[in-house]
Amino acid sequence: MIKGDANWIVLGALLGFCAILLGAGGSHWFDSLLSEKGKETYTIGFRFHIVHVILIFVVTIMKSLISVDIKALKFCLWFFFLGIILFSGSLYALGLSGISYFGMIAPVGGLFFMIGWLCLAYAGFIIRSNRTKGDNFD
């Protein structure tokens, strides 16, 4: 495993820790601060956060198993990371504060999530096309 992959594991673990901490915070510590609508918003942020943390690990493992450098996988990781920060972060802030400005940031984070998924699909096409040509990435 290369150093860059190890860095993504560390970052993914820290993001996972934050997801659990913020999830517990939303359920226990921040409960009195969250309106009913705020709870829904906060929960959506948490769900996207935890799913994309898991995807950061999956993509990192994929990168380490494939001996060919596929840039789309690197971009995928960055877009998932930025999506967590912008989408989930803005929904956490919106849910807690009720300040609608934070809601305007969420679509940018959502766009980053979508671009990350497209990068992952593109990487899959690259892997598939190289496998059909006889390359096996080992």
PyRosetta script that sets phi, psi and omega in degrees:
from pyrosetta import init, pose_from_sequence

init()
pose = pose_from_sequence("MIKGDANWIVLGALLGFCAILLGAGGSHWFDSLLSEKGKETYTIGFRFHIVHVILIFVVTIMKSLISVDIKALKFCLWFFFLGIILFSGSLYALGLSGISYFGMIAPVGGLFFMIGWLCLAYAGFIIRSNRTKGDNFD")
pose.set_psi(1, 134.6)
pose.set_omega(1, -179.6)
pose.set_phi(2, -84.6)
pose.set_psi(2, 162.7)
pose.set_omega(2, -176.2)
pose.set_phi(3, -57.8)
pose.set_psi(3, -39.1)
pose.set_omega(3, 179.6)
pose.set_phi(4, -60.5)
pose.set_psi(4, -38.9)
pose.set_omega(4, 177.8)
pose.set_phi(5, -67.1)
pose.set_psi(5, -40.3)
pose.set_omega(5, 178.2)
pose.set_phi(6, -62.9)
pose.set_psi(6, -36.6)
pose.set_omega(6, 177.1)
pose.set_phi(7, -62.6)
pose.set_psi(7, -39.5)
pose.set_omega(7, 178.5)
pose.set_phi(8, -67.8)
pose.set_psi(8, -32.9)
pose.set_omega(8, 176.3)
pose.set_phi(9, -65.9)
pose.set_psi(9, -43.6)
pose.set_omega(9, 177.7)
pose.set_phi(10, -62.2)
pose.set_psi(10, -47.9)
pose.set_omega(10, -179.7)
pose.set_phi(11, -62.5)
pose.set_psi(11, -43.9)
pose.set_omega(11, 178.0)
pose.set_phi(12, -60.2)
pose.set_psi(12, -40.7)
pose.set_omega(12, 178.9)
pose.set_phi(13, -65.2)
pose.set_psi(13, -40.8)
pose.set_omega(13, 178.0)
pose.set_phi(14, -66.7)
pose.set_psi(14, -40.3)
pose.set_omega(14, 176.4)
pose.set_phi(15, -65.4)
pose.set_psi(15, -36.9)
pose.set_omega(15, 176.4)
pose.set_phi(16, -65.4)
pose.set_psi(16, -42.9)
pose.set_omega(16, 176.3)
pose.set_phi(17, -57.7)
pose.set_psi(17, -46.8)
pose.set_omega(17, 179.2)
pose.set_phi(18, -61.6)
pose.set_psi(18, -38.8)
pose.set_omega(18, 179.6)
pose.set_phi(19, -61.7)
pose.set_psi(19, -45.5)
pose.set_omega(19, -179.3)
pose.set_phi(20, -68.1)
pose.set_psi(20, -41.4)
pose.set_omega(20, 177.7)
pose.set_phi(21, -60.7)
pose.set_psi(21, -47.3)
pose.set_omega(21, 180.0)
pose.set_phi(22, -69.2)
pose.set_psi(22, -34.2)
pose.set_omega(22, 176.0)
pose.set_phi(23, -64.2)
pose.set_psi(23, -44.3)
pose.set_omega(23, 177.3)
pose.set_phi(24, -65.7)
pose.set_psi(24, -39.4)
pose.set_omega(24, 178.1)
pose.set_phi(25, -60.3)
pose.set_psi(25, -42.7)
pose.set_omega(25, 179.5)
pose.set_phi(26, -66.0)
pose.set_psi(26, -32.4)
pose.set_omega(26, -178.8)
pose.set_phi(27, -82.9)
pose.set_psi(27, -29.4)
pose.set_omega(27, -172.0)
pose.set_phi(28, -120.3)
pose.set_psi(28, -64.1)
pose.set_omega(28, -170.6)
pose.set_phi(29, -73.7)
pose.set_psi(29, -38.5)
pose.set_omega(29, -174.9)
pose.set_phi(30, -94.1)
pose.set_psi(30, 2.5)
pose.set_omega(30, -173.7)
pose.set_phi(31, -52.6)
pose.set_psi(31, -42.0)
pose.set_omega(31, -178.1)
pose.set_phi(32, -73.5)
pose.set_psi(32, -19.1)
pose.set_omega(32, 179.7)
pose.set_phi(33, -86.1)
pose.set_psi(33, -18.7)
pose.set_omega(33, -173.6)
pose.set_phi(34, -97.1)
pose.set_psi(34, 126.9)
pose.set_omega(34, 171.3)
pose.set_phi(35, -74.6)
pose.set_psi(35, 175.7)
pose.set_omega(35, 177.7)
pose.set_phi(36, -61.3)
pose.set_psi(36, -44.7)
pose.set_omega(36, 176.8)
pose.set_phi(37, -65.5)
pose.set_psi(37, -39.1)
pose.set_omega(37, 178.2)
pose.set_phi(38, -62.0)
pose.set_psi(38, -38.0)
pose.set_omega(38, 177.7)
pose.set_phi(39, -63.5)
pose.set_psi(39, -42.6)
pose.set_omega(39, 178.3)
pose.set_phi(40, -62.0)
pose.set_psi(40, -46.0)
pose.set_omega(40, -179.5)
pose.set_phi(41, -62.3)
pose.set_psi(41, -46.8)
pose.set_omega(41, -179.8)
pose.set_phi(42, -60.4)
pose.set_psi(42, -43.3)
pose.set_omega(42, -179.8)
pose.set_phi(43, -63.9)
pose.set_psi(43, -39.4)
pose.set_omega(43, 176.9)
pose.set_phi(44, -62.0)
pose.set_psi(44, -44.6)
pose.set_omega(44, 177.2)
pose.set_phi(45, -58.1)
pose.set_psi(45, -43.8)
pose.set_omega(45, 179.5)
pose.set_phi(46, -62.9)
pose.set_psi(46, -45.3)
pose.set_omega(46, -178.1)
pose.set_phi(47, -60.2)
pose.set_psi(47, -46.9)
pose.set_omega(47, 178.7)
pose.set_phi(48, -65.0)
pose.set_psi(48, -37.5)
pose.set_omega(48, 179.3)
pose.set_phi(49, -59.8)
pose.set_psi(49, -54.7)
pose.set_omega(49, -173.9)
pose.set_phi(50, -67.3)
pose.set_psi(50, -39.2)
pose.set_omega(50, 178.8)
pose.set_phi(51, -61.9)
pose.set_psi(51, -42.9)
pose.set_omega(51, -176.8)
pose.set_phi(52, -77.9)
pose.set_psi(52, -22.7)
pose.set_omega(52, 170.0)
pose.set_phi(53, -63.9)
pose.set_psi(53, -45.4)
pose.set_omega(53, 178.6)
pose.set_phi(54, -61.1)
pose.set_psi(54, -41.5)
pose.set_omega(54, 178.8)
pose.set_phi(55, -64.5)
pose.set_psi(55, -33.8)
pose.set_omega(55, 175.7)
pose.set_phi(56, -60.0)
pose.set_psi(56, -41.7)
pose.set_omega(56, 177.1)
pose.set_phi(57, -66.1)
pose.set_psi(57, -43.5)
pose.set_omega(57, -179.0)
pose.set_phi(58, -61.7)
pose.set_psi(58, -47.0)
pose.set_omega(58, -178.8)
pose.set_phi(59, -66.3)
pose.set_psi(59, -38.6)
pose.set_omega(59, 178.2)
pose.set_phi(60, -62.8)
pose.set_psi(60, -41.9)
pose.set_omega(60, 177.4)
pose.set_phi(61, -64.6)
pose.set_psi(61, -42.6)
pose.set_omega(61, 176.9)
pose.set_phi(62, -57.6)
pose.set_psi(62, -47.2)
pose.set_omega(62, -179.5)
pose.set_phi(63, -58.5)
pose.set_psi(63, -40.3)
pose.set_omega(63, -176.5)
pose.set_phi(64, -74.7)
pose.set_psi(64, -23.6)
pose.set_omega(64, -179.7)
pose.set_phi(65, -85.4)
pose.set_psi(65, -20.0)
pose.set_omega(65, -178.4)
pose.set_phi(66, -98.6)
pose.set_psi(66, 122.5)
pose.set_omega(66, -175.3)
pose.set_phi(67, -77.8)
pose.set_psi(67, -11.7)
pose.set_omega(67, 178.9)
pose.set_phi(68, -94.8)
pose.set_psi(68, 135.2)
pose.set_omega(68, 180.0)
pose.set_phi(69, -75.7)
pose.set_psi(69, 112.2)
pose.set_omega(69, 178.0)
pose.set_phi(70, -109.2)
pose.set_psi(70, 106.9)
pose.set_omega(70, -175.2)
pose.set_phi(71, -59.9)
pose.set_psi(71, -30.3)
pose.set_omega(71, -179.2)
pose.set_phi(72, -60.1)
pose.set_psi(72, -32.5)
pose.set_omega(72, 177.9)
pose.set_phi(73, -69.5)
pose.set_psi(73, -37.2)
pose.set_omega(73, 176.4)
pose.set_phi(74, -63.8)
pose.set_psi(74, -46.3)
pose.set_omega(74, 178.9)
pose.set_phi(75, -62.2)
pose.set_psi(75, -39.2)
pose.set_omega(75, 178.7)
pose.set_phi(76, -54.9)
pose.set_psi(76, -47.4)
pose.set_omega(76, -179.8)
pose.set_phi(77, -60.4)
pose.set_psi(77, -45.1)
pose.set_omega(77, -179.7)
pose.set_phi(78, -64.3)
pose.set_psi(78, -41.2)
pose.set_omega(78, 179.8)
pose.set_phi(79, -67.4)
pose.set_psi(79, -38.1)
pose.set_omega(79, 176.1)
pose.set_phi(80, -64.6)
pose.set_psi(80, -42.3)
pose.set_omega(80, 178.3)
pose.set_phi(81, -60.2)
pose.set_psi(81, -50.8)
pose.set_omega(81, -179.5)
pose.set_phi(82, -64.6)
pose.set_psi(82, -34.6)
pose.set_omega(82, 176.3)
pose.set_phi(83, -62.7)
pose.set_psi(83, -41.8)
pose.set_omega(83, 177.7)
pose.set_phi(84, -60.8)
pose.set_psi(84, -48.1)
pose.set_omega(84, -177.4)
pose.set_phi(85, -62.7)
pose.set_psi(85, -49.9)
pose.set_omega(85, -173.5)
pose.set_phi(86, -80.5)
pose.set_psi(86, -47.0)
pose.set_omega(86, -176.8)
pose.set_phi(87, -73.7)
pose.set_psi(87, -61.2)
pose.set_omega(87, -176.5)
pose.set_phi(88, -65.4)
pose.set_psi(88, -43.3)
pose.set_omega(88, 179.7)
pose.set_phi(89, -58.3)
pose.set_psi(89, -42.5)
pose.set_omega(89, -179.7)
pose.set_phi(90, -69.4)
pose.set_psi(90, -34.0)
pose.set_omega(90, 177.9)
pose.set_phi(91, -71.8)
pose.set_psi(91, -35.0)
pose.set_omega(91, 173.5)
pose.set_phi(92, -61.2)
pose.set_psi(92, -47.7)
pose.set_omega(92, -179.1)
pose.set_phi(93, -64.5)
pose.set_psi(93, -41.2)
pose.set_omega(93, 178.5)
pose.set_phi(94, -63.8)
pose.set_psi(94, -46.0)
pose.set_omega(94, -179.9)
pose.set_phi(95, -61.1)
pose.set_psi(95, -40.0)
pose.set_omega(95, -178.1)
pose.set_phi(96, -77.4)
pose.set_psi(96, -38.5)
pose.set_omega(96, -173.1)
pose.set_phi(97, -97.9)
pose.set_psi(97, -29.1)
pose.set_omega(97, -174.0)
pose.set_phi(98, 76.3)
pose.set_psi(98, 4.5)
pose.set_omega(98, -179.4)
pose.set_phi(99, -78.7)
pose.set_psi(99, 114.8)
pose.set_omega(99, -172.3)
pose.set_phi(100, -64.7)
pose.set_psi(100, -21.3)
pose.set_omega(100, 178.3)
pose.set_phi(101, -53.7)
pose.set_psi(101, -38.6)
pose.set_omega(101, -179.0)
pose.set_phi(102, -63.1)
pose.set_psi(102, -28.7)
pose.set_omega(102, 177.9)
pose.set_phi(103, -66.2)
pose.set_psi(103, -22.1)
pose.set_omega(103, 179.2)
pose.set_phi(104, -78.7)
pose.set_psi(104, -17.6)
pose.set_omega(104, 179.3)
pose.set_phi(105, -82.6)
pose.set_psi(105, -31.8)
pose.set_omega(105, -175.3)
pose.set_phi(106, -54.1)
pose.set_psi(106, -42.8)
pose.set_omega(106, -179.7)
pose.set_phi(107, -61.2)
pose.set_psi(107, -31.2)
pose.set_omega(107, 177.3)
pose.set_phi(108, -65.8)
pose.set_psi(108, -45.0)
pose.set_omega(108, 176.4)
pose.set_phi(109, -62.6)
pose.set_psi(109, -39.6)
pose.set_omega(109, 176.8)
pose.set_phi(110, -62.7)
pose.set_psi(110, -38.2)
pose.set_omega(110, 176.6)
pose.set_phi(111, -63.3)
pose.set_psi(111, -41.2)
pose.set_omega(111, 177.5)
pose.set_phi(112, -62.7)
pose.set_psi(112, -40.4)
pose.set_omega(112, 175.6)
pose.set_phi(113, -58.4)
pose.set_psi(113, -47.3)
pose.set_omega(113, -178.5)
pose.set_phi(114, -63.1)
pose.set_psi(114, -41.6)
pose.set_omega(114, 178.1)
pose.set_phi(115, -64.1)
pose.set_psi(115, -38.8)
pose.set_omega(115, 176.3)
pose.set_phi(116, -59.5)
pose.set_psi(116, -43.4)
pose.set_omega(116, 177.7)
pose.set_phi(117, -64.0)
pose.set_psi(117, -40.1)
pose.set_omega(117, 177.6)
pose.set_phi(118, -65.2)
pose.set_psi(118, -37.7)
pose.set_omega(118, 175.2)
pose.set_phi(119, -61.9)
pose.set_psi(119, -40.5)
pose.set_omega(119, 178.0)
pose.set_phi(120, -64.4)
pose.set_psi(120, -42.3)
pose.set_omega(120, 177.4)
pose.set_phi(121, -63.2)
pose.set_psi(121, -43.5)
pose.set_omega(121, 178.8)
pose.set_phi(122, -60.8)
pose.set_psi(122, -43.2)
pose.set_omega(122, 177.3)
pose.set_phi(123, -60.3)
pose.set_psi(123, -39.1)
pose.set_omega(123, 176.7)
pose.set_phi(124, -61.9)
pose.set_psi(124, -41.3)
pose.set_omega(124, 176.8)
pose.set_phi(125, -62.6)
pose.set_psi(125, -41.5)
pose.set_omega(125, 178.9)
pose.set_phi(126, -62.4)
pose.set_psi(126, -46.6)
pose.set_omega(126, -179.7)
pose.set_phi(127, -62.0)
pose.set_psi(127, -46.2)
pose.set_omega(127, -179.0)
pose.set_phi(128, -62.6)
pose.set_psi(128, -44.9)
pose.set_omega(128, -177.8)
pose.set_phi(129, -67.2)
pose.set_psi(129, -35.1)
pose.set_omega(129, 177.9)
pose.set_phi(130, -72.5)
pose.set_psi(130, -32.4)
pose.set_omega(130, 177.4)
pose.set_phi(131, -68.8)
pose.set_psi(131, -36.4)
pose.set_omega(131, 179.8)
pose.set_phi(132, -73.3)
pose.set_psi(132, -20.1)
pose.set_omega(132, 176.8)
pose.set_phi(133, -84.5)
pose.set_psi(133, -4.5)
pose.set_omega(133, 179.2)
pose.set_phi(134, 105.4)
pose.set_psi(134, -11.6)
pose.set_omega(134, 175.4)
pose.set_phi(135, -74.2)
pose.set_psi(135, 139.3)
pose.set_omega(135, 179.3)
pose.set_phi(136, -123.4)
pose.set_psi(136, 15.4)
pose.set_omega(136, 171.6)
pose.set_phi(137, 57.0)
pose.set_psi(137, 17.8)
pose.set_omega(137, -179.0)
pose.set_phi(138, -96.5)
pose.dump_pdb("model.pdb")
